[in-house]
Amino acid sequence: MSTRPSLPRNVWILGFVSLLMDLSSEIYHALLPAFITVVLGLPATALGAIDGVAESTANFAKLFSGQLSDRSRKRKPWVVAGYGLAALSKPLFPLAASAPAVLVARFADRVAKGLRGSPRDRKLRPPTSTARIRRARTRVTAAAMNGRKPSTARGPGTGLVGL
């Protein structure tokens, strides 16, 4: 029997939600280059511009959401807003018929990632002792990484095994 204390419920929930959200993001993200260049007929530079705007947006949103969640001392609304906006942005991709529509969908998805990132990581800290912080972050990150790499031999979800 293991003498390790069990991880808090927040770690399990955030790990599972992160796994599903990253898996859904990777599904459309793998198809996005072909969609932009083949279906919409745009040059590869359009793909680069859309991704550049989206990723820089995620970084700025992460910075501001961390500061705002620290100021408000409430993490859950930011995490819920981030995952909610990401879920709402997913149906926009198949509906996009132009580069601006794809940009709006990608922008919303990356803003959502930025909104939830820092507050989620901070939310893992309070119920988790210093000794368990590293293990909790490792498990949530492993679950997210497995969602991003579904072709790995480990398969999605193995980051949650052994908690």
Contact map, one row per residue, 1 for C-alpha under 8 A:
1110000000000000000000000000000000000000000000000000000000000000000000000000000000000000000000000000000000000000000000000000000000000000000000000000000000000000000
1111000000000000000000000000000000000000000000000000000000000000000000000000000000000000000000000000000000000000000000000000000000000000000000000000000000000000000
1111100000000000000000000000000000000000000000000000000000000000000000000000000000000000000000000000000000000000000000000000000000000000000000000000000000000000000
0111110000000000000000000000000000000000000000000000000000000000000000000000000000000000000000000000000000000000000000000000000000000000000000000000000000000000000
0011111000000000000000000000000000000000000000000000000000000000000000000000000000000000000000000000000000000000000000000000000000000000000000000000000000000000000
0001111100000000000000000000000000000000000000000000000000000000000000000000000000000000000000000000000000000000000000000000000000000000000000000000000000000000001
0000111110110000000000000000000000000000000000000000000000000000000000000000000000000000000000000000000000000000000000000000000100010001000000000000000000000000001
0000011111110000000000000000000000000000000000000000000000000000000000000000000000000000000000000000000000000000000000000000001100000000000000000000000000000000000
0000001111111000000000000000000000000000000000000000000000000000000000000000000000000000000000000000000000000000000000000000000000000000000000000000000000000000000
0000000111111100000000000000000000000000000000000000000000000000000000000000000000000000000000000000000000000000000000000001000000000000000000000000000000000000000
0000001111111110000000000000000000000000000000000000000000000000000000000000000000000000000000000000000000000000000000000001000000000001001100000000000000000000000
0000001111111111000000000000000000000000000000000000000000000000000000000000000000000000000000000000000000000000000000000000000000000000000100000000000000000001000
0000000011111111100000000000000000000000000000000000000000000000000000000000000000000000000000000000000000000000000000000000000000000000000000000000000000000000000
0000000001111111110000000000000000000000000000000000000000000000000000000000000000000000000000000000000000000000000000010000000000000000000100000000000000000000000
0000000000111111111000000000000000000000000000000000000000000000000000000000000000000000000000000000000000000000000000000000000000000000001110110000000000000001000
0000000000011111111100000000000000000000000000000000000000000000000000000000000000000000000000000000000000000000000000000000000000000000000100100000000000001001000
0000000000001111111110000000000000000000000000000000000000000000000000000000000000000000000000000000000000000000000000000000000000000000000000000000000000000000000
0000000000000111111111000000000000000000000000000000000000000000000000000000000000000000000000000000000000000000000000000000000000000000000100110010000000000000000
0000000000000011111111100000000000000000000000000000000000000000000000000000000000000000000000000000000000000000000000000000000000000000000000111111000000011000000
0000000000000001111111110000000000000000000000000000000000000000000000000000000000000000000000000000000000000000000000000000000000000000000000010010000000000000000
0000000000000000111111111000000000000000000000000000000000000000000000000000000000100110000000000000000000000000000000000000000000000000000000000010000000000000000
0000000000000000011111111100000000000000000000000000000000000000000000000000000000000000000000000000000000000000000000000000000000000000000000011011000000000000000
0000000000000000001111111110000000000000000000000000000000000000000000000000000000000000000000000000000000000000000000000000000000000000000000010111110000000000000
0000000000000000000111111111000000000000000000000000000000000000000000000000000000000000000000000000000000000000000000000000000000000000000000000010000000000000000
0000000000000000000011111111100000000000000000000000000000000000000000000000000000000000010000000000000000000000000000000000000000000000000000000001000000000000000
0000000000000000000001111111110000000000000000000000000000000000000000000000000000000000000000000000000000000000000000000000000000000000000000000011000000000000000
0000000000000000000000111111111000000000000000000000000000000000000000000000000000000000000000000000000000000000000000000000000000000000000000000000000000000000000
0000000000000000000000011111111100000000000000000000000000000000000000000000000000000000000010000000000000000000000000000000000000000000000000000000000000000000000
0000000000000000000000001111111110000000000000000000000000000000000000000000000000000000000000000000000000000000000000000000000000000000000000000000000000000000000
0000000000000000000000000111111110000000000000000000000000000000000000000000000000000000000000000000000000000000000000000000000000000000000000000000000000000000000
0000000000000000000000000011111111100000000000000000000000000000000000000000000000000000000000000000000000000000000000000000000000000000000000000000000000000000000
0000000000000000000000000001111111110000000000000000000000000000000000000000000000000000000000000000000000000000000000000000000000000000000000000000000000000000000
0000000000000000000000000000111111111000000100100000000000000000000000000000000000000000000000000000000000000000000000000000000000000000000000000000000000000000000
0000000000000000000000000000001111111110000000000000000000000000000000000000000000000000000000000000000000000000000000000000000000000000000000000000000000000000000
0000000000000000000000000000001111111111000000000000000000000000000000000000000000000000000000000000000000000000000000000000000000000000000000000000000000000000000
0000000000000000000000000000000111111111111001100000000000000000000000000000000000000000000000000010000000000000000000000000000000000000000000000000000000000000000
0000000000000000000000000000000011111111111100100000000000000000000000000000000000000000000000000000000000000000000000000000000000000000000000000000000000000000000
0000000000000000000000000000000001111111110000000000000000000000000000000000000000000000000000000000000000000000000000000000000000000000000000000000000000000000000
0000000000000000000000000000000001111111100000000000000000000000000000000000000000000000000000000000000000000000000000000000000000000000000000000000000000000000000
0000000000000000000000000000000000111111110000000000000000000000000000000000000000000000000000001110000000000000000000000000000000000000000000000000000000000000000
0000000000000000000000000000000000011111111000000000000000000000000000000000000000000000000000000000000000000000000000000000000000000000000000000000000000000000000
0000000000000000000000000000000000011101111101100000000000000000000000000000000000000000000000000010000000000000000000000000000000000000000000000000000000000000000
0000000000000000000000000000000000011000111111100000000000000000000000000000000000000000000000000000000000000000000000000000000000000000000000000000000000000000000
0000000000000000000000000000000010001000011111110000000000000000000000000000000000000000000000000000000000000000000000000000000000000000000000000000000000000000000
0000000000000000000000000000000000000000001111111000000000000000000000000000000000000000000000000000000000000000000000000000000000000000000000000000000000000000000
0000000000000000000000000000000000010000011111111100000000000000000000000000000000000000000000000010000000000000000000000000000000000000000000000000000000000000000
0000000000000000000000000000000010011000011111111110000000000000000000000000000000000000000000000000000000000000000000000000000000000000000000000000000000000000000
0000000000000000000000000000000000000000000111111111000000000000000000000000000000000000000000000000000000000000000000000000000000000000000000000000000000000000000
0000000000000000000000000000000000000000000011111111100000000000000000000000000000000000000000000000000000000000000000000000000000000000000000000000000000000000000
0000000000000000000000000000000000000000000001111111110000000000000000000000000000000000000000000000011001000000000000000000000000000000000000000000000000000000000
0000000000000000000000000000000000000000000000111111111000000000000000000000000000000000000000000000000001000000000000000000000000000000000000000000000000000000000
0000000000000000000000000000000000000000000000011111111100000000000000000000000000000000000000000000000000000000000000000000000000000000000000000000000000000000000
0000000000000000000000000000000000000000000000001111111110000000000000000000000000000000000000000000000000100000000000000000000000000000000000000000000000000000000
0000000000000000000000000000000000000000000000000111111111000000000000000000000000000000000000000000001001100110000000000000000000000000000000000000000000000000000
0000000000000000000000000000000000000000000000000011111111100000000000000000000000000000000000000000000000000100000000000000000000000000000000000000000000000000000
0000000000000000000000000000000000000000000000000001111111110000000000000000000000000000000000000000000000000000000000000000000000000000000000000000000000000000000
0000000000000000000000000000000000000000000000000000111111111000000000000000000000000000000000000000000000100110010000000000000000000000000000000000000000000000000
0000000000000000000000000000000000000000000000000000011111111100000000000000000000000000000000000000000000000111111000000000000000000000000000000000000000000000000
0000000000000000000000000000000000000000000000000000001111111110000000000000000000000000000000000000000000000000010000000000000000000000000000000000000000000000000
0000000000000000000000000000000000000000000000000000000111111111000000000000000000000000000000000000000000000000010000000000000000000000000000000000000000000000000
0000000000000000000000000000000000000000000000000000000011111111100000000000000000000000000000000000000000000010111000000000000000000000000000000000000000000000000
0000000000000000000000000000000000000000000000000000000001111111110000000000000000000000000000000000000000000000111111000000000000000000000000000000000000000000000
0000000000000000000000000000000000000000000000000000000000111111111000000000000000000000000000000000000000000000010001000000000000000000000000000000000000000000000
0000000000000000000000000000000000000000000000000000000000011111111100000000000000000000000000000000000000000000000000000000000000000000000000000000000000000000000
0000000000000000000000000000000000000000000000000000000000001111111110000000010000000000000000000000000000000000011101100000000000000000000000000000000000000000000
0000000000000000000000000000000000000000000000000000000000000111111111000000000000000000000000000000000000000000001001100000000000000000000000000000000000000000000
0000000000000000000000000000000000000000000000000000000000000011111111100000000000000000000000000000000000000000000000000000000000000000000000000000000000000000000
0000000000000000000000000000000000000000000000000000000000000001111111110000000000000000000000000000000000000000000000000000000000000000000000000000000000000000000
0000000000000000000000000000000000000000000000000000000000000000111111111110010000000000000000000000000000000000000000100000000000000000000000000000000000000000000
0000000000000000000000000000000000000000000000000000000000000000011111111110000000000000000000000000000000000000000000000000000000000000000000000000000000000000000
0000000000000000000000000000000000000000000000000000000000000000001111111000000000000000000000000000000000000000000000000000000000000000000000000000000000000000000
0000000000000000000000000000000000000000000000000000000000000000000111111100000000000000000000000000000000000000000000000000000000000000000000000000000000000000000
0000000000000000000000000000000000000000000000000000000000000000000011111110000000000000000000000000000000000000000000000000000000000000000000000000000000000000000
0000000000000000000000000000000000000000000000000000000000000000000011011111110000000000000000000000000000000000000000000000000000000000000000000000000000000000000
0000000000000000000000000000000000000000000000000000000000000000000011001111111000000000000000000000000000000000000000110110000000000000000000000000000000000000000
0000000000000000000000000000000000000000000000000000000000000000000000000111111100000000000000000000000000000000000000110010000000000000000000000000000000000000000
0000000000000000000000000000000000000000000000000000000000000000000000000111111110000000000000000000000000000000000000000000000000000000000000000000000000000000000
0000000000000000000000000000000000000000000000000000000000000000100010000111111111000000000000000000000000000000001100100000000000000000000000000000000000000000000
0000000000000000000000000000000000000000000000000000000000000000000000000011111111100000000000000000000000000000001110110000000000000000000000000000000000000000000
0000000000000000000000000000000000000000000000000000000000000000000000000001111111110000000000000000000000000000000100000000000000000000000000000000000000000000000
0000000000000000000000000000000000000000000000000000000000000000000000000000111111111000000000000000000000000001001100000000000000000000000000000000000000000000000
0000000000000000000000000000000000000000000000000000000000000000000000000000011111111100000000000000000000000011111100000000000000000000000000000000000000000000000
0000000000000000000010000000000000000000000000000000000000000000000000000000001111111110000000000000000000000001100100000000000000000000000000000000000000000000000
0000000000000000000000000000000000000000000000000000000000000000000000000000000111111111000000000000000000000001000000000000000000000000000000000000000000000000000
0000000000000000000000000000000000000000000000000000000000000000000000000000000011111111100000000000000000011001000000000000000000000000000000000000000000000000000
0000000000000000000010000000000000000000000000000000000000000000000000000000000001111111110000000000000000011101100000000000000000000000000000000000000000000000000
0000000000000000000010000000000000000000000000000000000000000000000000000000000000111111111000000000000000000000000000000000000000000000000000000000000000000000000
0000000000000000000000000000000000000000000000000000000000000000000000000000000000011111111100000000000000000000000000000000000000000000000000000000000000000000000
0000000000000000000000000000000000000000000000000000000000000000000000000000000000001111111110000000000011011000000000000000000000000000000000000000000000000000000
0000000000000000000000001000000000000000000000000000000000000000000000000000000000000111111110000000000010001000000000000000000000000000000000000000000000000000000
0000000000000000000000000000000000000000000000000000000000000000000000000000000000000011111111100000000000000000000000000000000000000000000000000000000000000000000
0000000000000000000000000000000000000000000000000000000000000000000000000000000000000001111111110000110010000000000000000000000000000000000000000000000000000000000
0000000000000000000000000001000000000000000000000000000000000000000000000000000000000000111111110000110011000000000000000000000000000000000000000000000000000000000
0000000000000000000000000000000000000000000000000000000000000000000000000000000000000000001111110000000000000000000000000000000000000000000000000000000000000000000
0000000000000000000000000000000000000000000000000000000000000000000000000000000000000000001111111000000000000000000000000000000000000000000000000000000000000000000
0000000000000000000000000000000000000000000000000000000000000000000000000000000000000000000111111110110010000000000000000000000000000000000000000000000000000000000
0000000000000000000000000000000000000001000000000000000000000000000000000000000000000000000000111110110000000000000000000000000000000000000000000000000000000000000
0000000000000000000000000000000000000001000000000000000000000000000000000000000000000000000000011111110000000000000000000000000000000000000000000000000000000000000
0000000000000000000000000000000000010001010001000000000000000000000000000000000000000000000000011111111000000000000000000000000000000000000000000000000000000000000
0000000000000000000000000000000000000000000000000000000000000000000000000000000000000000000000000111111100000000000000000000000000000000000000000000000000000000000
0000000000000000000000000000000000000000000000000000000000000000000000000000000000000000000110011111111110000000000000000000000000000000000000000000000000000000000
0000000000000000000000000000000000000000000000000100000000000000000000000000000000000000000110011111111111000000000000000000000000000000000000000000000000000000000
0000000000000000000000000000000000000000000000000100010000000000000000000000000000000000000000000011111111100000000000000000000000000000000000000000000000000000000
0000000000000000000000000000000000000000000000000000000000000000000000000000000000000000000000000001111111110000000000000000000000000000000000000000000000000000000
0000000000000000000000000000000000000000000000000000000000000000000000000000000000000000110110010000111111111000000000000000000000000000000000000000000000000000000
0000000000000000000000000000000000000000000000000110010000000000000000000000000000000000100010000000011111111100000000000000000000000000000000000000000000000000000
0000000000000000000000000000000000000000000000000000110010000000000000000000000000000000000000000000001111111110000000000000000000000000000000000000000000000000000
0000000000000000000000000000000000000000000000000000000000000000000000000000000000001100100000000000000111111111000000000000000000000000000000000000000000000000000
0000000000000000000000000000000000000000000000000000000000000000000000000000000000001100110000000000000011111111100000000000000000000000000000000000000000000000000
0000000000000000000000000000000000000000000000000000011011000000000000000000000000000100000000000000000001111111110000000000000000000000000000000000000000000000000
0000000000000000000000000000000000000000000000000000010011001000000000000000000001000000000000000000000000111111111000000000000000000000000000000000000000000000000
0000000000000000000000000000000000000000000000000000000001000000000000000000000011111100000000000000000000011111111100000000000000000000000000000000000000000000000
0000000000000000000000000000000000000000000000000000000001001100000000000000000001100100000000000000000000001111111110000000000000000000000000000000000000000000000
0000000000000000000000000000000000000000000000000000000011111110100000000000000001000000000000000000000000000111111111000000000000000000000000000000000000000000000
0000000000000000000000000000000000000000000000000000000001001100110000000000011011000000000000000000000000000011111111100000000000000000000000000000000000000000000
0000000000000000000000000000000000000000000000000000000000000100100000000000011111100000000000000000000000000001111111110000000000000000000000000000000000000000000
0000000000000000000000000000000000000000000000000000000000000100000000000000001000000000000000000000000000000000111111111000000000000000000000000000000000000000000
0000000000000000000000000000000000000000000000000000000000000110110000000000000000000000000000000000000000000000011111111100000000000000000000000000000000000000000
0000000000000000000000000000000000000000000000000000000000000000110010000011011000000000000000000000000000000000001111111110000000000000000000000000000000000000000
0000000000000100000000000000000000000000000000000000000000000000000000000011001000000000000000000000000000000000000111111111000000000000000000000000000000000000000
0000000000000000000000000000000000000000000000000000000000000000000000000000000000000000000000000000000000000000000011111111100000000000100000000000000000000000000
0000000000000000000000000000000000000000000000000000000000000000000000000010000000000000000000000000000000000000000001111111110000000000000000000000000000000000000
0000000000000000000000000000000000000000000000000000000000000000000000000011000000000000000000000000000000000000000000111111110000000000000000000000000000000000000
0000000001100000000000000000000000000000000000000000000000000000000000000000000000000000000000000000000000000000000000011111111100001001100000000000000000000000000
0000000000000000000000000000000000000000000000000000000000000000000000000000000000000000000000000000000000000000000000001111111110001000000000000000000000000000000
0000000000000000000000000000000000000000000000000000000000000000000000000000000000000000000000000000000000000000000000000111111110000000000000000000000000000000000
0000000100000000000000000000000000000000000000000000000000000000000000000000000000000000000000000000000000000000000000000001111110000000000000000000000000000000000
0000001100000000000000000000000000000000000000000000000000000000000000000000000000000000000000000000000000000000000000000001111111111001000000000000000000000000000
0000000000000000000000000000000000000000000000000000000000000000000000000000000000000000000000000000000000000000000000000000111111111000000000000000000000000000000
0000000000000000000000000000000000000000000000000000000000000000000000000000000000000000000000000000000000000000000000000000000111111100000000000000000000000000000
0000000000000000000000000000000000000000000000000000000000000000000000000000000000000000000000000000000000000000000000000000000111111110000000000000000000000000000
0000001000000000000000000000000000000000000000000000000000000000000000000000000000000000000000000000000000000000000000000000000111111111000000000000000000000000000
0000000000000000000000000000000000000000000000000000000000000000000000000000000000000000000000000000000000000000000000000001100111111111100000000000000000000000000
0000000000000000000000000000000000000000000000000000000000000000000000000000000000000000000000000000000000000000000000000000000001111111110000000000000000000000000
0000000000000000000000000000000000000000000000000000000000000000000000000000000000000000000000000000000000000000000000000000000000111111111000000000000000000000000
0000001000100000000000000000000000000000000000000000000000000000000000000000000000000000000000000000000000000000000000000001000100011111111100000000000000000000000
0000000000000000000000000000000000000000000000000000000000000000000000000000000000000000000000000000000000000000000000001001000000001111111110000000000000000000000
0000000000000000000000000000000000000000000000000000000000000000000000000000000000000000000000000000000000000000000000000000000000000111111111000000000000000000000
0000000000100010000000000000000000000000000000000000000000000000000000000000000000000000000000000000000000000000000000000000000000000011111111100000000000000011001
0000000000110111010000000000000000000000000000000000000000000000000000000000000000000000000000000000000000000000000000000000000000000001111111110000000000000011000
0000000000000010000000000000000000000000000000000000000000000000000000000000000000000000000000000000000000000000000000000000000000000000111111111000000000000010000
0000000000000000000000000000000000000000000000000000000000000000000000000000000000000000000000000000000000000000000000000000000000000000011111111100000000000111000
0000000000000011011000000000000000000000000000000000000000000000000000000000000000000000000000000000000000000000000000000000000000000000001111111110000000011111000
0000000000000010011101100000000000000000000000000000000000000000000000000000000000000000000000000000000000000000000000000000000000000000000111111111000000000000000
0000000000000000001001000000000000000000000000000000000000000000000000000000000000000000000000000000000000000000000000000000000000000000000011111111100000000000000
0000000000000000001000100000000000000000000000000000000000000000000000000000000000000000000000000000000000000000000000000000000000000000000001111111110101111110000
0000000000000000011111110100000000000000000000000000000000000000000000000000000000000000000000000000000000000000000000000000000000000000000000111111110000011000000
0000000000000000001001101100000000000000000000000000000000000000000000000000000000000000000000000000000000000000000000000000000000000000000000011111110000000000000
0000000000000000000000100000000000000000000000000000000000000000000000000000000000000000000000000000000000000000000000000000000000000000000000001111111100010000000
0000000000000000000000100000000000000000000000000000000000000000000000000000000000000000000000000000000000000000000000000000000000000000000000000111111100110000000
0000000000000000000000000000000000000000000000000000000000000000000000000000000000000000000000000000000000000000000000000000000000000000000000000000111110100000000
0000000000000000000000000000000000000000000000000000000000000000000000000000000000000000000000000000000000000000000000000000000000000000000000000100111111110000000
0000000000000000000000000000000000000000000000000000000000000000000000000000000000000000000000000000000000000000000000000000000000000000000000000000001111100000000
0000000000000000000000000000000000000000000000000000000000000000000000000000000000000000000000000000000000000000000000000000000000000000000000000100000111110100000
0000000000000000000000000000000000000000000000000000000000000000000000000000000000000000000000000000000000000000000000000000000000000000000000000100011111111100000
0000000000000000001000000000000000000000000000000000000000000000000000000000000000000000000000000000000000000000000000000000000000000000000000100110110101111110000
0000000000000001001000000000000000000000000000000000000000000000000000000000000000000000000000000000000000000000000000000000000000000000000000100110000000111111100
0000000000000000000000000000000000000000000000000000000000000000000000000000000000000000000000000000000000000000000000000000000000000000000001100100000001111111100
0000000000000000000000000000000000000000000000000000000000000000000000000000000000000000000000000000000000000000000000000000000000000000001111100100000000011111110
0000000000010011000000000000000000000000000000000000000000000000000000000000000000000000000000000000000000000000000000000000000000000000001101100000000000001111111
0000000000000000000000000000000000000000000000000000000000000000000000000000000000000000000000000000000000000000000000000000000000000000000000000000000000001111111
0000000000000000000000000000000000000000000000000000000000000000000000000000000000000000000000000000000000000000000000000000000000000000000000000000000000000011111
0000011000000000000000000000000000000000000000000000000000000000000000000000000000000000000000000000000000000000000000000000000000000000001000000000000000000001111
